[in-house]
Amino acid sequence: MQHVFPLSLGGEDSLDNLALACFICNNGLSNYLSGFDSTTGEIVPLFNPREQKWQEHFIWSSDGLFLLGLTPTGRATIEIIDINRERTLRIRRDEILLDRHPPKTDPRL
């Protein structure tokens, strides 16, 4: 598995080490490489979109509003980024009404 590090931890400023994210998610991620999974009580690596499959770690709630973690990595990543924060939920509600969320290819409960 390729290890990608943030600039603050000695990572490179190259395209291979950058990921597209909104400012709030990027800021929440900060320089974390791992997080706490409250279900297992373990410290686990966070989701790496270059190495892992999204569908193996995440699923949308049946209404498409909440992102849920299927694995310790998924749960810890959701917690660190605070992906279900109220402002994001308001945006998702509007996107659901416009039939633009969640992506059709993403699994739901």
C-alpha positions as CSV (number, residue, x, y, z in Angstrom):
1,M,0.0,0.0,0.0
2,Q,1.3,3.4,-1.0
3,H,1.6,5.8,2.0
4,V,0.6,9.3,1.3
5,F,1.5,11.9,3.9
6,P,0.3,15.5,4.3
7,L,2.8,18.3,3.7
8,S,2.9,18.9,7.4
9,L,4.3,15.4,7.9
10,G,6.9,15.5,5.2
11,G,4.6,14.7,2.2
12,E,5.3,16.0,-1.3
13,D,3.4,18.7,-3.1
14,S,2.9,16.5,-6.1
15,L,-0.3,15.4,-7.9
16,D,0.2,11.9,-6.6
17,N,0.0,13.2,-3.0
18,L,-3.0,15.5,-3.5
19,A,-6.7,14.7,-3.3
20,L,-9.6,16.8,-4.3
21,A,-11.8,17.7,-1.3
22,C,-13.9,20.5,-0.1
23,F,-12.2,23.0,2.2
24,I,-14.2,21.9,5.2
25,C,-13.4,18.2,4.7
26,N,-9.8,18.9,3.9
27,N,-9.5,21.1,7.0
28,G,-11.1,18.4,9.2
29,L,-8.8,15.8,7.8
30,S,-5.8,18.0,8.7
31,N,-2.8,15.8,9.0
32,Y,-4.5,12.8,10.4
33,L,-3.5,9.4,9.1
34,S,-5.6,7.4,11.5
35,G,-8.6,7.8,13.6
36,F,-10.6,6.1,16.4
37,D,-13.4,3.6,15.6
38,S,-15.9,3.9,18.4
39,T,-17.4,0.5,17.5
40,T,-14.3,-1.5,17.9
41,G,-12.4,0.9,20.2
42,E,-9.4,0.7,17.8
43,I,-7.2,3.3,16.2
44,V,-7.3,2.5,12.5
45,P,-5.9,4.0,9.2
46,L,-8.2,6.5,7.5
47,F,-9.7,5.8,4.1
48,N,-7.2,6.1,1.2
49,P,-9.1,6.7,-2.1
50,R,-6.1,5.7,-4.1
51,E,-5.8,2.3,-2.5
52,Q,-9.2,1.4,-1.3
53,K,-12.7,1.0,-2.8
54,W,-15.3,3.5,-1.6
55,Q,-18.1,0.9,-1.7
56,E,-16.2,-1.4,0.7
57,H,-16.1,1.2,3.4
58,F,-19.1,3.4,3.0
59,I,-22.9,3.2,2.3
60,W,-25.6,5.9,2.2
61,S,-28.6,5.7,4.6
62,S,-31.8,4.6,2.9
63,D,-32.9,8.2,2.4
64,G,-29.4,9.1,1.0
65,L,-28.9,11.8,3.7
66,F,-26.2,10.2,5.9
67,L,-23.0,8.5,5.0
68,L,-22.4,5.4,7.1
69,G,-19.2,3.5,7.7
70,L,-19.2,-0.2,7.0
71,T,-15.7,-0.8,8.4
72,P,-13.6,0.6,11.1
73,T,-11.7,2.7,8.5
74,G,-15.0,4.0,7.1
75,R,-16.4,4.9,10.5
76,A,-13.2,6.6,11.7
77,T,-12.9,8.6,8.4
78,I,-16.5,9.8,8.8
79,E,-15.8,10.9,12.4
80,I,-12.6,12.7,11.6
81,I,-14.0,14.6,8.7
82,D,-17.4,15.1,10.4
83,I,-19.0,14.3,7.0
84,N,-22.5,14.3,8.4
85,R,-22.3,17.8,9.9
86,E,-25.5,19.9,9.8
87,R,-24.5,22.2,6.9
88,T,-23.6,19.2,4.7
89,L,-26.9,17.6,5.6
90,R,-28.8,20.7,4.4
91,I,-27.0,20.7,1.1
92,R,-27.7,16.9,0.7
93,R,-31.4,17.5,1.4
94,D,-31.5,20.0,-1.5
95,E,-29.5,17.8,-3.8
96,I,-31.9,14.9,-3.0
97,L,-34.9,17.0,-4.0
98,L,-33.2,17.8,-7.3
99,D,-32.4,14.1,-7.8
100,R,-28.6,14.8,-7.8
101,H,-27.7,12.9,-4.7
102,P,-26.5,10.3,-3.8
103,P,-24.8,9.2,-6.9
104,K,-26.8,6.4,-8.7
105,T,-23.9,4.0,-8.5
106,D,-23.4,4.3,-4.8
107,P,-25.0,1.7,-2.5
108,R,-27.7,2.5,0.0
109,L,-29.1,0.6,2.9
